[in-house]
Amino acid sequence: MYAIIKTGGKQYKVATNDVIKVEKIAAQAGDTVKLEEVLMVAGDGAPKVGAPLLKGAFVNAEVLEQAKGDKVIVFKKKRRHNYRRKNGHRQNLTVLRIKDITA
């Protein structure tokens, strides 16, 4: 059984025991979070699709850690104007393990 969930403006296909990295969620390591924005549930029988969300469906996940993503370098340049700017960015992430999917 798998589900398609939406969190942090992105969509993820998840199944039980999957480990995913999502945008930061306000929770401590070891906490359980309930993701209620479920778009689709499939796997046993016909798939159930929401319009846009599936009513009564949710996904329970355990927070494994709060982490930071890889560094992304942002470099701006305008040729022949001696204009150069270099910045770096590391996105805050939450690592989740999917416990169960309830349709």
C-alpha positions as CSV (number, residue, x, y, z in Angstrom):
1,M,0.0,0.0,0.0
2,Y,1.3,3.5,-0.9
3,A,0.0,7.0,-0.6
4,I,0.8,10.3,-2.3
5,I,1.1,13.1,0.3
6,K,1.7,16.8,0.1
7,T,3.9,18.7,2.6
8,G,6.1,21.8,2.2
9,G,4.7,22.5,-1.2
10,K,5.9,19.3,-2.6
11,Q,4.3,15.8,-3.2
12,Y,5.9,12.5,-2.1
13,K,5.0,8.9,-2.9
14,V,5.4,7.0,0.4
15,A,4.9,3.5,1.6
16,T,5.3,2.0,5.1
17,N,8.9,2.1,6.5
18,D,10.0,4.6,3.8
19,V,12.5,7.3,5.0
20,I,12.0,10.7,3.3
21,K,13.4,14.2,3.7
22,V,10.9,17.0,3.7
23,E,11.0,20.7,4.5
24,K,11.3,21.5,8.2
25,I,8.4,20.5,10.4
26,A,8.2,21.8,14.0
27,A,8.8,18.6,15.9
28,Q,11.6,17.0,18.0
29,A,13.4,13.8,17.1
30,G,11.3,10.8,18.3
31,D,8.0,12.6,18.0
32,T,5.2,11.3,15.8
33,V,3.6,13.6,13.3
34,K,0.3,13.2,11.5
35,L,0.3,14.2,7.8
36,E,-3.3,14.9,6.8
37,E,-2.8,16.2,3.2
38,V,-3.2,12.9,1.4
39,L,-3.9,13.1,-2.3
40,M,-4.2,9.4,-3.2
41,V,-4.1,6.0,-1.6
42,A,-3.5,2.8,-3.6
43,G,-2.2,-0.7,-3.3
44,D,-5.0,-3.0,-2.2
45,G,-8.0,-2.8,-4.6
46,A,-8.9,0.3,-6.6
47,P,-7.0,3.5,-5.9
48,K,-8.8,6.2,-3.9
49,V,-8.2,9.7,-5.3
50,G,-9.2,12.9,-3.6
51,A,-10.5,16.1,-5.1
52,P,-8.0,17.5,-4.2
53,L,-7.6,15.8,-0.7
54,L,-8.9,12.5,0.5
55,K,-11.2,12.9,3.4
56,G,-10.4,10.9,6.6
57,A,-7.0,9.7,5.2
58,F,-3.8,10.4,7.0
59,V,-0.2,9.1,7.3
60,N,1.6,8.7,10.6
61,A,5.4,9.3,10.6
62,E,8.1,9.4,13.1
63,V,10.7,12.2,13.2
64,L,14.2,10.7,13.0
65,E,16.2,13.9,13.0
66,Q,16.3,17.6,12.1
67,A,19.0,18.0,9.5
68,K,20.4,20.4,6.9
69,G,20.6,19.8,3.1
70,D,23.6,20.1,0.9
71,K,25.0,23.5,0.2
72,V,23.7,25.3,-2.9
73,I,25.9,28.0,-4.3
74,V,24.1,31.1,-5.7
75,F,26.4,33.1,-8.0
76,K,25.3,36.3,-9.8
77,K,27.4,38.1,-12.4
78,K,26.9,40.9,-14.8
79,R,29.6,40.9,-17.4
80,R,31.6,44.0,-18.1
81,H,30.3,45.7,-14.9
82,N,32.6,44.2,-12.2
83,Y,29.5,42.9,-10.5
84,R,29.8,39.5,-8.7
85,R,27.9,38.2,-5.7
86,K,28.4,34.7,-4.2
87,N,26.0,33.3,-1.6
88,G,25.4,29.9,-0.2
89,H,22.3,28.2,1.2
90,R,21.5,25.1,3.2
91,Q,17.9,24.1,3.5
92,N,16.5,22.9,6.9
93,L,15.1,19.4,6.5
94,T,13.2,17.0,8.6
95,V,13.9,13.2,8.2
96,L,10.7,11.1,8.6
97,R,10.1,7.4,8.7
98,I,6.5,6.4,7.6
99,K,4.8,4.3,10.2
100,D,1.4,3.6,8.7
101,I,-1.1,4.8,6.1
102,T,-4.8,5.0,7.1
103,A,-7.4,5.5,4.4
